[in-house]
Amino acid sequence: MSIISKQSRDLAFDNIRGLLIFLVVFGHALEYFRLSFPFAQFLYVFIYFFHMPVFIFISGYFSKNVQRGREQAVRQFLLPYLLLNLILSLIMLAIGKIDQILILNPGWTLWYLYCMFGWRLLLPDLIRVRHVFILSLIVGALSGFLTEFGTYMAMARTFGFLPFFLAGYYCTPAHIEKIRHFPYRRLLSILVLVIGLITAFFWVKSGTPAEILWGDRAYALLELPLWQTLPADIYLYALSFAFIFVFLTLGQAKHRFYTTWGQRTLSVYLLHVYLVAPLVEFTEKITNPVLHLSLLFGGSLLILWLLSRPVVTKQLQLVLQRVTHFIMPNKEKR
């Protein structure tokens, strides 16, 4: 969801982001429906195996200018987070969903902005650490055992998703080209998809909580036996990285109807929660599960189309720029 100049755009990445941002919106639309219908839970679990890991990998891939990333971290991520989180908190407070305003506990989807702030801020130092990617995998896998890691300052997600961000940073255009021309890429991609679907099926059948995939809480809070959690975490990391391979191999540098979605993901990501909530409330009394699912799917597409309109993206950028400039005015050149 980073800003990329037109000259450096890779349509393949735009297409990947376009598909992923739809899955983000649709996944959130399924949030309550999945609790009553196993098939919706199956879709939800399958989507959550990969949609944010792949997104974060791409964010890391486009974060190679580490010094500029650090310099812009407050302006691009922290200030928008604080503004939008305050607005969301006030809305939730007004409708009775919360009883206090939480500044350092990111609301709903805003954890991504907070994590990006932390990753961009620390990246110049992280890449100086020997074997930092391997260390991030170890810390990420073990972080679920620490009850002090939770939603506060998005600590659990910052550590849990860090390996995907670092993998994206270390991935080069040469690596991407090798993956896109790997001889058995289609066969392996199909195999990964099948494994993902089978895993989602048994996940739902076993009654394993989907909340594990949120990555925002300790295993102890989910009442899972500790001997199961570490192998499951390692498996989920492997599966998520396998899906990164799938998306990189299947993404083509051709203009599709969803390409513009991928070019305007920021406005969709930041604003869709305000439209998904009414969609969920509007459809909650529908008893026919097929009709209910269809309306959620169609409503998600409509939300995506509306929020990816040029007028929406331009106005959002204008508002954010004015707010950040008011707080952090550019230094005058002497």
N, C-alpha and C positions, 0 to 999 in steps of 0.2 A: 504494500500500500504506500510505497514511497513515491515521491515525485520524480519523474524521469523526463528528461528533455526529449522533444520530438526527434532530434537528430540521433539519439542513442536508443530509440525504442526498438525492441525486439517483439514483433507481432506474436511470436510463439509464446513469450511470457505474458503478453497481454491476453492471449486466448486462455492460457492456464488460469490467470487471475480472474478472468471473466467467468469461467466455470466454477471456480472456488468461491467467488463472492456470492453466486447464486446459492451454493450449498450452505454458506454461512446464514443467509437470510432464511432459506427453507428449513435448515436445522433449528433455528430459533423459533420458527413458526410451529415446529413439531413438539416444542418443549412440554406442553401439557397434554396434547393429543396422544403422545406416546405412552403416557401413564395408563391409558385405558385399552390400548390396542397393540398387541404384540408385533404386528407387521410394522407399525409406525416406530415402535421401539427398535426393531431390526434396522430400519432405514436410518434412524437417529444414530445408533451405535456405529454403523458402517461409515456414515459421514464423518463422525468424530474421530475415527481412526486416523484420518489423514488431512482434513481440510485446513486446520490451523498449522500443523507441522509443515505442510507444503508452502503455505502462505509465509510463514516465518523463515523458511529456507530461502525463499525469493527475496524477502526483506534483507537477509544477510548478504545475499549475492549482490545486491545493489547498495551495499554499505562499505564499499572498498576504500572510499576516500575517508579514512578514519578521522583525520584531524578536522576536516570540515564537518563530519558527522557529529563530533564532540562539540564543536562550536555552535552548531545549529540545534543541538538536542533539546535545549530548554525552549527555544522559540518554536520548533516544529512539533514537539511532542508534549513537553511538560505543561506549557501554558494552555494549549487546547484541551489537554486532559483535565486540568483544574477547572477550566470554564465549563466544559461539558459535564463533568462529574457533578459540579455544583448545580447546574440546571436539572440534571437527572435526579439528584437527591431532593431538590425542592419539589419536583413533580411527584416523586414517590412519597415524600412527606405529606403532600397535600391530599393524596388519595388514600393515605393510611397504610401504605405498604411498609414503611419504616417509621421509627419514632425519634430518630435523630439524624443530623446531617453528618455523613462520614466523608472526610476529606482524603484520607490515605487508604481507604478501602474502595478500590475501583468498582463502580457500578456496572453490572452486566457485561457489556462488551468492551468497556473502556480500559480494561486491564492491558489490552494490546498496546495502547498508547503509552501507558506507564512502563511496561516492559521495554518498549522500543527506546524510551528515554534512558532507561538504565543501561541497556545494551550498547547504544550509541555512545553514551557517556564513558563507559568502561572499556570499550573495545580497544582503544590504543594501548591500554595496559594489559588487557587480557591476552592479546596476541604476543605479548612478550613473555608469557608464562610457558615454560617448557611443557610440551604435550598437553596443551590446554584443552584440546578437543576431547581427548581421552578422559582427562580429569572431569570435564563437564558431563560426560556420560555417567561416570561413577557418581558424582554428586547428584545428578539428576535422578538416577535410579534409587539412590539412598535417601533423597530428600523427603520421600513419602513417609519415612519412618519418624520424621521429626515433627512433633506437634506444634513447634513454634513457627514452622513454615505454614502459612495459610494465606488468606485474602489480604491481610495487612500488608500494604505496599506491594501487593501482588508477588510476595516472596516465593510462594510455591511455584507459580508459573514462570517467574523469572529464572529460577534454577532448572525447572523441569523442561522448559522449551529452549533453553540456551544452546544445547547441542545442535538443534536445527539451524539456529541463527549462525553459529560458528561454522557449521558445514557449508552453509550458503556463502559465507565470507571466503572460505578457503577454496571453494569451487571456482574454477576459471573458465573462460570461454572455450578453451581447448578441451577441458573435461566435458563440457556440455556437448561439444561436437562429437567427441568419442562416444558419449552415451547415445546421442541421436543416430549414430551410424553403427551401433553395436549389432552384430549379425543376428542374434536371437532375441532382439529387443521385443518384438511383438509376442513371441511365444512366452517370454518371461513376464511380460505385462499381463497377459491373459492368466498366467499361473498366479501372479500376485492378486489379481482381482478375485479369482476363485478362492484363494486362501482367505482373503479378506471377507468374502461373503460367508464362507464356512465358519470363520471365527465369529462373525456377527451372529450367525444362527445359534451356535452353541453358547455364546455369551448370553443371549436372551433366554434360551432354553434353561440355562443353569441359574437364572435369576441374579446374575452378577450385576451390581449397581452400575448404571451408565455414568453416574457422577464421577467414577474413577477417571474417566476420559477428560473431565474438565481440568484436572491437574491442579486444583486449587485447595486441596485439603490433605491432611495426613490419613494414612490407611486406618489408623486406630479409630478415627471418627466414622469410618464406614463399616466398622465391626467386621473386618475381614481377618482371617487367620494370617499371621505374619509369614508363615512358611509358604504361602501362595503368592504373596504380593511381589516379592523381588523377581522371581522367574516371570511373572506376568508383566512386570514393568519392562524387563529386558526384551521380552517377546514383542511388546507394543512398540518399543523403540525400533526394533528390527522391521516390524511391519510398516511403520510410518516412513522409515527411510526407503523401504521397498516401493511405497507409493510415490515417493519423490521421483524415483527412477521411472515409474510408470508415466507420470505427468511430463517429465522431461522428454521421454521418448515419443509420446503421442502428440505433444504440442507442436503445431506446424505454423510456420511464418506466413500464414495466409489470412486475409481479412475475412472474418466470419461475422454473423449477426451479433455475436456476444463479445466481439473484440472491444467495442466501446465500453462495455461493462468493466472489462479489465483495465481500461485506461482511466476509469473514474471510480476506482474502488473506494477511495477515501471518503467521498460524500455518502456512498451507499453504506459503508461500514459504520460511519458515525451517526447517521440519521435513521437507519432502518428500524431501530428499536422503537422509535416513536410511531411507526406505522404497523409494525408487526403486532404490537400489543392490541390495538383496535381490531386487527384481523383475527387474532386468536379469540378475542371476546365476542366478535360478530359471529363466529362459526361454532362457538362452544356448545350451543344448544341443538346442533344438528346431530341426529341420532344415527343416520346412515353413515357408516365409516368410509365407504367409497366416495360418497359425495363430500364428506368432511375433508378427506385427504385431497380430493381434487380441488376444492376451494382453497385450501392452504397452499397447494402447489401453484395454482393460477394466481392467487393473491401475492405470492412471493415473486412471481414473474412481473406482476404489475408494479409492485414496490420497487423492484430492481430497475424497471424501465423508467419509472418516474424519477428516481433519485440519480439516475445516470444521465438525465437531460442536461445539456450544457448550461442552461440558466441556473439549475440547482447547484452544480459544481462551481460555477463562477461566483455565485452569491455567497456560498459557504466559504470559499477561499477569501473573498473580499472581507467578510465579517471577521474571520480568523486573523487575517493580516492587520486589520484595523485594531483589533483587541491587542494583539501581540506588539504592534507598533506603539500603542498607547502605553503599554507596560514597559516595553524595552525599545525605546526609540533608537533608530540608527544613529550611530555617531557621525557628526558632521565632519566632512573632510576639510582639513586645513591646508 
